[in-house]
């Protein structure tokens, strides 16, 4: 439609690749103004077994299906299918890009259960960074929450989000994660939100995530 000259922005024919502000620019197709789209932001306590993708690749249900809304929402970053916990979903692409872009380093906190005792020297090595493939993970915070007869519960605080990163970091030392839960992104915590439940983020929480993305 843009190539055919059917789209205009503020009275001028639109160009391919042109940047627009949906909240302020007058965008029209064939002379008719586009309806404004309300930007929505949700927090979901994702259960295991749900994919954080736009379309299922395994036949398993999508995390977005747990949020009751008419908006076309998508996850902000990913939480692997086997993992659970805090997931942000929105229809605001600019917001999502700011939060997940590696240069913004929004802090993320996880609790990882390992089915064995993890010694202190492994904790120190994890904190310093681990070679995954050809690159080393960034230094991070790792601490023991609890050691029990059934294993070790660890807290990870990361500033990056490689695919299945915590699982792969521990696998490097021969440990397998039996449960992984994300509890915080930036200043936004899961709190008492029940697993499988969702709620809208407040304006203050949206601003807090944007502020976290702005911090270097």
N, C-alpha and C positions, 0 to 999 in steps of 0.2 A: 504493500500500500504506500509506503514511503517512496519507493522507487518510482511508482506511478504518479507521484505528486498529489496524492489524495489526503495527505496529512499536513496540517498547518500548526505552527506554534506561534502564538501571539500575532496572528494575522499574516505570517510569512510561511512559505512552503518549507516543510521540514527537510532536513538533510540526514542521510544515513549516518549514524554515530553521534548525532547531536544530543547533548545533555539537556535534560529538562527538569523542572521542579514541579512535581505533580500537584503540590499544594497551592502553587501560585501561578504557574503558566497556563495560558488558555490553549488547550490542546484539542484540535478538532479533526474528525475524519469525515470527508465529504461535506464539510461545513457544519457538522453536528458536534457539539461539545461532548467530550467524554464525561461520563458520570464519575464523580469523585469516589475514591475507595478509602474507606476508613482503615487506618493502620491499627492492627491488633497485636498484642503481645501476651503470650501465655507461658506459665510455668507448669510443667507436667512432672509427676513422679513416675517415671517410666518403669514398668515391670520388665523382667527378662522375657525374651521371646518376641519382642516387637522390633521391627526394622526402622531405622532412622534414615529413610530414603524417600524419594518422591514416588517411586514405583517399586513394588516388591521384586526382589531378585531371587528369593528362595521360596516364595509362596506363603511366607509368614506374614501376619498382619502388620500394618504400618502404625508407628507411634502416633501419627497425626489422627488416626481414627478414634483415639481415646478422647480427643478434645471436641466438644460439641460447639461447632461454629459454622456459619455459612461462608466464612472467609476461606480463601485458598491458602492455607498456611503450610509452612515447611519448617524442618528443624534447623536451628542455628548450630551448625556443626553436627557431629555425630556422637552417638553412644552405641557401642557395638551391640548386636542383637542379644548376646548373653549377659550384658551388663544392665544395671538398673540405676535409678536415681534421677537427679535434676536434669531436665531437658527444657530448653527455651524454644518455643515455636512462634512464628510470626509470618506476616505477609509483607514485611518491610525489608526489601532486599538490601538497601543501603545500611540499615541498622545491622543486619546479619553479617554483612561483609566487614563492618568495623569491628564487630565482636570476635570473629573467627580469624581475621587476617593475622598471620604470624608476627608482623611488625608491631602489633598492638599489645600482644602478650597478656591478654586477660587471664588472671590467675584462676586456676581450677583445682578444686580439692576433691580427693577420692578416699574411700576406705576400701582396702583390699584384704581379703582373707586368704591366707596361705595355709595349706593343710599340714605344715611342718613348722618346727621351730626355725626362725630366721635369725642367724647370729649377728652380733653387732658389726662384725667386719663386712658383712654383706650389706647392711644398712649404710655403712660409710661409703661403700663402693657405689651403691645406687645413687646416693646423694651427689657424688662427684660427677656422675654421668657415665653412660654405658654405650659401647659401640653397638649400634644396630645397623647392619648392612655396612655402608661405606662412611657413615657419619655418626658422631657421638651425640647422645642426648644432652640437652642443656642441664647444668646443675639444678637440682631441685631439693625440696625439703622432704625427707622421709623420716618418720618416727614410729615407734612402737606404741600402739594404743593399749594392747593387751597380749600377753602370752598365756595360752591355756594348754591343757593336755591335748586338745584337738588341733592346735595350730597357732598362728600368729596373725593378729589383726594390725595392719599397718595403715598409717595416714600418709598419702602422697599429696604434695602441693606442686603443681606443674605450671609452667609458662608456655607450654607448647602442647600440641595435640596430634601426635602421629597416630596412625591407625594401630589400635590395640597396643599402645605404647607400654602401659604398665605391665600387661601380661608378658610382652616380649622382654622387657627389662628383667623381670624376675626369672623368666625361662632361661636367660643367659647364665644364671647361677644354679639352674636345675630345680627351680621352684615353680609350682603351678598354682595359679590363682583359682580358688574355688568360688569366690563371690567378689564382685566389684561394684561399688556404688559411688556415684558422683553426688557430693553433698553441697557443693558451693561453686558458683561462678562469679568472679569479682566480689562484690559485697552482697550478693544475693544468695541466701541459703535456703535449703530445702525445708528446714524447720519441721513442723508437725504434719505437713501435707501427706496424706495417706498414699500408699503405693497404688497406682492406677488412677489417682485423682489429679485434677488440674485446677488452676485458678488464673485469673487475669493478673498480670503485673500492674502495680500501681505506677502512676506517672513518675513518682520519686524513684522507684526501682529501675524503670527504663533509663532515667537520667543517671542513676548510679552505675549502670552497665556501660553507658556511653562515656562517663567520666573515667571508668576503669580502663576502657579502650584508649582513652586519650593520655593516660599515664605511661611514661616510658621507663 
